[in-house]
Amino acid sequence: MKWKEPLSIHHLTLTNRIVMPPMATRAASHGYIDEEICKYYQKRAEKGYLGLIITEHMYIDKQGKADPNQISISRNGDIGGLRQLTRCIHREGSTRVFAQINHAGSIADPIVTRQQAVGPSPVLHPRQKQSQVLPRELSVEEIQVLVAEYAAAAGRAKAAGYDGVEIHAAHGYLLNQFYSPLTNHRNDAYGCDTLEKRVHFHLQVIHAIRMVVGTAYPLAIRFGGCDYQPGGSTINDAVEAAKLFATAGVDLIDVSGGMNFFVRQDHTEPGYFRDMSSAIRHHVSVPVILTGGVQTVEQAEDLLVTGAADMIGVGRAILQDAEWPKRELGK
C-alpha cells in the first residue's frame, strides 16, 4: 500500500503518508497550551498510527491573532507549554509533529487585538465584504519586523521539540494576502505587478527561518496557490511560486485554498484541490501534501497511487472522530 510507505525529510523519517492537517480548536486561554489541548492531540496521535500531525495555526504577533482562543507562539514564555504538547504527542509512538505559524493580517479581529488590522493594501478582504473598516497598509519597515517574528516563532517551535515548522500562507491570511491579486494592490518590491514581488515576503520569511533553525530542520509551507475566482491567483501562479519556494529552502509544500479558504465551491470529491497539487508536484522535487474531502484510507490511497500528491491530509474526519486513525490505519 502506497500510504504505508515511509517518507524522509532530511534526518526525519515519517512512518507513513497520512497527515492530520492543522485545524483550530480555539481552546487556548490567553494563548497558552493547557491539559485539554494536550489530551486532544495525544488521543489523535495514539499508538503512532498517523505519520504526521501539524498542529493548529499559532499567532506570531498579537496584531495577527485570528481569534480570542488561538494558541500563541509569539513569546518565549510559550515554549514551555508547547514543549508539553510535543512530549504528549511523541509519547504515543512514531507520529511526528510540525508547528504551523501564522499572522492573520487584514482578517485579524480588532476586538481581540485592540489594534487596527493590517495587510498588503488598504482593500477589503473577500471574506469581509460587509466590513466598513479598511486594513492599514504595512510599511516596508513593518514587513521586515514581521519577517523577524516569523523566524523567531520558528526558533521557538524548534526549541519546544517540534520536528518541523510550517509557514501558513493559505486561507486568506497575511502571506496569502500578499500573494493574491485580490488583496495585493501595492506598487513596491512587494507589489502585484509580478509573481516574484507577490512572493517576495514569503521568500524573505523562508530565508530568515533558515538562518534561525538551520538547513536541516524540516520546513513546510501551507500554500493557498489558487483563489478559484475571477481576478485571483491561478494554478499557473501556484506552480511558479512553488518552484521559488522549493529553491529557497522549503522541504514540503502543503497545498490548500487561497481566498476560497479550505473549501472549493461546488466540489466535495476527495482531493478537491488535486488539479493544483498534481500540477505543483510535476514541477518540484519536494513532497506535496493534498488535503480536502478525504474520508477513508482507501480514498487517500487512490490519490497517492494516481500521483495527486506524496502525502494526504485527513482533516474534518479526524477532527470529528479521534478514533479515525486507529480505525482506518490500524486495520
C-alpha positions as CSV (number, residue, x, y, z in Angstrom):
1,M,0.0,0.0,0.0
2,K,1.4,3.4,-1.0
3,W,0.1,5.1,2.1
4,K,2.2,2.8,4.3
5,E,5.5,3.8,2.6
6,P,7.8,6.0,4.8
7,L,8.9,9.4,3.6
8,S,12.2,11.1,4.7
9,I,12.8,14.8,5.0
10,H,16.5,15.4,5.9
11,H,17.1,13.4,9.0
12,L,13.4,13.0,9.8
13,T,11.5,9.8,8.7
14,L,7.7,9.8,8.6
15,T,6.4,6.2,9.0
16,N,3.5,6.7,6.6
17,R,1.9,9.2,4.2
18,I,-1.2,10.2,6.2
19,V,-1.3,13.6,7.8
20,M,-3.6,15.3,10.3
21,P,-3.6,18.9,8.9
22,P,-3.8,22.0,11.1
23,M,-7.4,22.7,12.4
24,A,-8.2,25.3,15.0
25,T,-9.5,24.0,18.3
26,R,-9.9,27.6,19.6
27,A,-9.3,26.2,23.1
28,A,-6.3,28.2,24.3
29,S,-6.8,30.6,27.3
30,H,-4.7,33.7,26.8
31,G,-2.8,31.8,24.1
32,Y,-1.4,29.1,26.3
33,I,-1.5,25.4,25.9
34,D,-3.5,23.6,28.6
35,E,-4.2,20.0,29.5
36,E,-7.3,19.7,27.4
37,I,-5.4,20.7,24.2
38,C,-2.7,18.2,25.0
39,K,-5.3,15.4,25.5
40,Y,-7.0,16.4,22.2
41,Y,-3.7,15.9,20.2
42,Q,-2.5,12.9,22.3
43,K,-5.7,11.0,21.5
44,R,-5.2,11.5,17.8
45,A,-1.5,10.6,18.0
46,E,-2.4,7.3,19.8
47,K,0.0,4.4,19.0
48,G,1.6,6.4,16.2
49,Y,-1.0,5.5,13.6
50,L,-0.6,8.9,11.8
51,G,2.7,9.7,10.0
52,L,2.4,13.4,10.8
53,I,0.4,15.9,12.9
54,I,0.6,19.6,12.0
55,T,-0.8,21.5,15.0
56,E,-3.2,24.3,14.5
57,H,-2.1,27.8,13.4
58,M,-0.4,29.8,16.2
59,Y,0.0,33.6,16.1
60,I,3.5,35.1,15.8
61,D,2.4,38.5,16.9
62,K,-0.7,39.7,18.8
63,Q,-1.6,42.1,16.0
64,G,-2.0,38.9,13.8
65,K,-4.2,37.0,16.2
66,A,-7.1,35.4,14.3
67,D,-9.5,34.6,17.2
68,P,-9.7,35.0,21.0
69,N,-8.6,31.5,21.9
70,Q,-5.9,30.9,19.4
71,I,-2.6,29.4,20.6
72,S,0.4,31.8,20.8
73,I,4.0,31.2,19.6
74,S,4.7,34.9,19.9
75,R,6.5,34.9,23.3
76,N,9.5,33.0,24.7
77,G,7.2,32.1,27.6
78,D,5.1,30.0,25.2
79,I,7.9,27.4,24.8
80,G,7.2,25.5,28.0
81,G,3.6,24.8,27.1
82,L,4.5,23.9,23.5
83,R,7.1,21.5,24.8
84,Q,4.5,19.9,26.9
85,L,2.4,19.4,23.8
86,T,5.1,17.9,21.7
87,R,6.0,15.5,24.5
88,C,2.4,14.3,24.7
89,I,2.4,13.5,21.0
90,H,5.8,11.9,20.9
91,R,5.0,9.8,23.9
92,E,2.4,8.0,21.8
93,G,4.8,6.5,19.4
94,S,6.2,7.3,15.9
95,T,3.9,10.2,14.9
96,R,5.9,13.3,14.2
97,V,4.6,16.8,14.7
98,F,5.1,20.2,13.0
99,A,4.1,23.6,14.3
100,Q,2.1,25.9,12.0
101,I,3.0,29.6,12.4
102,N,0.7,32.4,11.2
103,H,-0.3,36.1,11.1
104,A,-3.9,36.8,10.2
105,G,-3.2,40.1,8.5
106,S,-6.4,42.0,7.5
107,I,-8.7,39.4,8.9
108,A,-7.3,39.6,12.4
109,D,-10.1,40.7,14.8
110,P,-9.5,44.3,16.1
111,I,-11.8,43.5,19.0
112,V,-9.3,40.7,20.0
113,T,-6.1,42.5,19.1
114,R,-7.2,46.0,20.1
115,Q,-5.3,47.3,17.1
116,Q,-6.3,48.2,13.5
117,A,-5.9,45.2,11.2
118,V,-3.0,45.4,8.7
119,G,-2.4,44.0,5.2
120,P,-0.6,44.5,2.0
121,S,-3.0,47.2,0.8
122,P,-6.0,49.1,2.2
123,V,-8.6,47.0,0.5
124,L,-11.4,44.9,1.9
125,H,-10.7,41.2,2.1
126,P,-13.0,39.0,0.0
127,R,-14.2,37.3,3.2
128,Q,-15.1,40.7,4.7
129,K,-17.2,42.4,2.1
130,Q,-19.7,43.6,4.7
131,S,-17.0,45.4,6.7
132,Q,-16.7,49.2,6.6
133,V,-13.2,49.3,8.0
134,L,-10.2,49.0,5.7
135,P,-6.9,47.5,6.9
136,R,-3.9,49.7,7.2
137,E,-1.2,49.1,4.6
138,L,2.0,47.7,6.1
139,S,5.2,49.7,5.5
140,V,8.4,48.0,4.3
141,E,9.9,48.5,7.7
142,E,6.9,46.8,9.4
143,I,7.2,43.9,6.9
144,Q,10.8,43.4,8.0
145,V,9.8,43.3,11.6
146,L,7.3,40.6,10.7
147,V,9.9,38.6,8.8
148,A,11.9,38.5,12.0
149,E,8.9,37.5,14.0
150,Y,8.2,34.5,11.8
151,A,11.8,33.5,12.2
152,A,11.7,33.9,16.0
153,A,8.5,31.8,16.1
154,A,10.1,29.0,14.1
155,G,13.0,29.1,16.6
156,R,10.6,28.7,19.4
157,A,9.0,25.7,17.7
158,K,12.3,24.0,17.4
159,A,13.2,24.8,21.0
160,A,9.8,23.3,22.1
161,G,10.6,19.9,20.4
162,Y,8.6,20.2,17.2
163,D,10.0,18.0,14.4
164,G,9.5,20.8,11.9
165,V,7.6,24.0,11.2
166,E,5.1,25.0,8.6
167,I,4.6,28.6,7.4
168,H,0.9,29.4,6.9
169,A,0.5,31.0,3.5
170,A,-3.1,29.9,2.7
171,H,-6.7,30.5,3.6
172,G,-6.6,34.3,3.1
173,Y,-4.2,35.1,5.9
174,L,-1.4,37.6,5.7
175,L,1.1,35.9,3.4
176,N,-1.8,34.7,1.2
177,Q,-3.0,38.3,1.1
178,F,0.4,39.4,-0.4
179,Y,0.3,36.6,-2.9
180,S,-3.3,37.1,-4.1
181,P,-4.0,39.9,-6.7
182,L,-7.4,40.3,-5.0
183,T,-5.8,41.8,-1.9
184,N,-2.3,43.0,-3.0
185,H,-2.5,46.3,-4.8
186,R,1.0,47.6,-3.9
187,N,3.4,49.1,-6.3
188,D,6.7,48.5,-4.5
189,A,9.0,45.5,-4.1
190,Y,6.1,43.5,-2.6
191,G,3.7,44.6,-5.3
192,C,1.2,43.0,-7.5
193,D,2.7,43.5,-11.0
194,T,4.9,40.4,-10.9
195,L,4.6,37.0,-9.2
196,E,8.1,37.4,-7.9
197,K,7.1,40.5,-6.0
198,R,3.9,38.9,-4.7
199,V,6.0,36.1,-3.0
200,H,8.9,38.4,-2.0
201,F,7.6,38.4,1.6
202,H,7.3,34.6,1.6
203,L,10.9,34.2,0.3
204,Q,12.2,36.6,3.0
205,V,10.4,34.6,5.7
206,I,11.8,31.3,4.4
207,H,15.4,32.7,4.3
208,A,15.0,34.2,7.8
209,I,13.7,31.0,9.2
210,R,16.6,29.0,7.7
211,M,19.0,31.4,9.3
212,V,17.5,30.6,12.7
213,V,16.7,26.9,12.5
214,G,19.5,25.8,10.1
215,T,19.4,24.0,6.8
216,A,18.5,20.5,8.1
217,Y,15.4,21.4,10.1
218,P,12.2,20.4,8.2
219,L,10.4,23.4,6.8
220,A,7.0,23.3,5.1
221,I,4.7,25.9,3.7
222,R,0.9,25.6,3.6
223,F,0.2,27.3,0.3
224,G,-3.1,28.7,-0.9
225,G,-1.9,28.6,-4.5
226,C,-5.2,29.3,-6.3
227,D,-8.1,31.5,-5.4
228,Y,-10.5,29.8,-7.8
229,Q,-12.3,33.1,-8.5
230,P,-12.1,35.8,-11.2
231,G,-9.1,38.1,-10.8
232,G,-7.4,35.9,-8.2
233,S,-4.3,33.7,-8.3
234,T,-4.2,30.8,-10.7
235,I,-2.8,27.3,-10.9
236,N,0.0,28.6,-13.2
237,D,0.9,31.1,-10.5
238,A,0.9,28.3,-7.9
239,V,3.3,26.2,-9.9
240,E,5.8,29.1,-10.4
241,A,5.6,30.2,-6.8
242,A,6.1,26.6,-5.6
243,K,9.2,26.3,-7.6
244,L,10.5,29.5,-6.0
245,F,9.7,28.2,-2.5
246,A,11.5,24.9,-3.1
247,T,14.6,26.7,-4.5
248,A,14.6,28.9,-1.4
249,G,14.7,26.0,1.0
250,V,11.2,24.7,1.6
251,D,11.1,20.9,2.1
252,L,7.4,20.2,1.9
253,I,4.5,22.0,0.1
254,D,1.1,21.6,1.8
255,V,-1.5,22.6,-0.9
256,S,-4.8,24.2,0.1
257,G,-7.1,27.0,-0.9
258,G,-6.4,30.7,-1.1
259,M,-9.1,33.3,-0.8
260,N,-11.7,30.5,-1.0
261,F,-10.3,29.3,2.3
262,F,-10.1,25.5,2.7
263,V,-13.2,24.7,0.6
264,R,-13.9,24.8,-3.1
265,Q,-17.3,25.8,-4.4
266,D,-19.3,23.0,-6.0
267,H,-16.5,20.5,-5.2
268,T,-16.8,17.9,-2.4
269,E,-14.9,15.0,-4.0
270,P,-11.9,13.5,-2.2
271,G,-8.8,15.6,-3.0
272,Y,-10.7,18.6,-4.5
273,F,-7.5,20.6,-4.9
274,R,-5.8,17.8,-6.8
275,D,-5.6,19.8,-10.0
276,M,-3.3,22.2,-8.2
277,S,-1.4,19.6,-6.2
278,S,-0.8,17.5,-9.3
279,A,0.5,20.5,-11.3
280,I,2.8,21.6,-8.5
281,R,4.1,18.0,-7.9
282,H,5.1,17.7,-11.5
283,H,7.4,20.8,-11.3
284,V,9.1,20.5,-7.9
285,S,11.3,17.8,-6.3
286,V,10.0,18.2,-2.8
287,P,7.0,16.3,-1.4
288,V,3.5,17.7,-1.8
289,I,0.6,17.3,0.7
290,L,-3.0,17.3,-0.5
291,T,-6.0,17.8,1.9
292,G,-9.7,18.2,1.2
293,G,-12.7,15.8,1.2
294,V,-10.8,12.7,2.2
295,Q,-12.8,10.4,4.5
296,T,-11.2,7.0,4.2
297,V,-7.8,5.5,3.8
298,E,-8.9,3.9,0.5
299,Q,-9.6,7.4,-0.8
300,A,-6.1,8.5,0.4
301,E,-4.5,5.5,-1.3
302,D,-6.2,6.3,-4.6
303,L,-4.9,9.9,-4.6
304,L,-1.4,8.7,-3.8
305,V,-1.4,6.0,-6.4
306,T,-2.7,8.3,-9.1
307,G,0.0,10.9,-8.4
308,A,-2.1,13.6,-6.9
309,A,0.3,14.1,-4.0
310,D,3.0,12.5,-1.9
311,M,1.1,12.7,1.3
312,I,-2.6,13.0,2.1
313,G,-4.2,15.2,4.8
314,V,-7.4,14.0,6.5
315,G,-9.0,16.9,8.3
316,R,-12.6,17.0,9.3
317,A,-12.9,13.2,9.6
318,I,-10.1,13.2,12.3
319,L,-11.4,16.5,13.9
320,Q,-14.8,14.9,14.4
321,D,-13.6,11.4,15.3
322,A,-10.5,10.9,17.4
323,E,-10.7,7.1,16.6
324,W,-10.3,7.6,12.9
325,P,-6.5,6.9,12.9
326,K,-7.0,3.7,14.8
327,R,-10.0,2.5,12.8
328,E,-8.7,3.4,9.3
329,L,-4.9,2.9,9.7
330,G,-4.8,0.2,12.3
331,K,-6.9,-2.3,10.4
